Amino acid sequence: MTALFVDDVEDAALDVAVSHALLREAADRGAEALRVWTPPAAVSFGRLDLLSAHSAAAVEAARRHGLAPVRRLAGGRAAAIGPGTVCLGWAHPSPEMTGMQERYEALADVIVEALDRLGIPARLGELAGEWCPGAWSVIAGSGKVAGLAQRVVRGGAWAEAVVVVSGAGALARALDPVQAALGLEWDRRTLAELTGVEPAQVRAALIETLQARRQLVCSPLSERLETLAAELRAEHVL
């Protein structure tokens, strides 16, 4: 049985730390887990973003637009998230530190099937000038509605996706000055959203798709995980 955590955390840095705690449990204890949640308003900065000489300006730009800057757990570049988005995460034991391709395929397939349950055709691809570019983007219509990323550590891996359900315009306006500060060229039109559905429906469809594929036990965050997340929070504060 795989644990499924469905939660919402209001503090942006603690939100990332919960995922980090699940990764640590997978790596240290072999505890596989899935997480489905709606994140607080934030800009998630990747390692390459924070190595930029202009990272401080990018972080300040996020704050000016009401998005909390956080250090992301997985790889990739800056991504804007918030109440109109839904996230899916997978903490996977990986003693041999392999399987990245398979995790991308599995996570992307879950998202495409979940959207199909809602009557939304989607496909995998990559758009020129997209936010947080990558070959495993999920495209609906002419825009990117979901991005995937991973982090692999000794003994475990974390794969995650953010699905933009609503509020794409506001996220794009906030991401504009961030991308400009980082010197990244992007086309804000690539940041699309889903039409005719609410975040709660997308969450439900993701959970239904996961439950159809494996045996899951829905669990609240344990005291152990909450304590570990609190300890890890400082690593994600900017």
C-alpha positions, 0 to 999 in steps of 0.5 A, a space after each residue: 500500500 502506498 500512502 496518499 497525502 491530500 493536504 494544503 499548507 498556507 506557509 509557502 516554505 513549509 509547503 515545499 518542506 512537506 514534500 522534502 520530508 516525504 523525499 527524506 522518508 523515501 530515501 531513508 526509510 523506503 517509504 513511498 508516498 504520493 501527495 496531491 495538494 493546492 499550494 499557496 501563492 509563490 514563485 518556486 526558484 530552481 538552483 540555476 535561478 538562484 545561481 544567477 547574479 540577478 537572483 536577488 532582483 528576481 526574488 524581490 520581483 516575486 515579492 512585489 507581486 504578492 508571491 512568496 519566493 521559495 527554493 524549490 525541491 525539484 529541478 527546473 526553472 522559476 515557476 509561479 504557483 498558487 490557489 488556482 494550481 494543483 500539484 502532484 508529487 511522488 516520493 519514490 525509494 530509489 536505492 540505485 538512483 535510477 528510473 528518472 525516465 520512468 517516473 516522468 512517464 508515469 507522472 505525465 500519464 497520470 495527468 493526461 488521463 486525469 484531464 481526459 476524465 474531465 473531457 480535456 484533451 492533452 498531450 506531451 510536448 515542449 513549446 518555444 518560450 515556455 515557462 520552466 521549459 522541459 520535454 515533459 510539459 503537458 499541453 492542452 490546446 495551444 498552451 502549457 498547462 502542466 510542468 514536471 520536474 524531479 530531484 534525485 538523492 541517494 536512496 530516493 527521488 521526488 517527482 512533481 508536477 504543477 497543473 495550472 487550472 485557473 489564474 494563468 493571467 495573474 501568474 504570467 504578470 507576476 512571472 514577467 518581471 521575474 523572468 526579466 530579472 533572470 535574463 530568461 526569454 519567455 512567451 507569456 502566452 505559453 502559460 495556459 489554464 484549463 477551461 470549464 473546471 475548478 481546482 477541486 475537480 482536477 484534484 479529484 480527477 488526479 486522485 481517482 486516476 491514482 486510485 485506479 492504478 494502485 492500492 492507496 491509503 489516504 493518510 493525514 501527515 503524521 507527527 513525525 512528518 510534520 516535525 521533519 517538515 518544520 526542521 526542513 523549512 529553513 532550507 526553502 526560505 528565500 
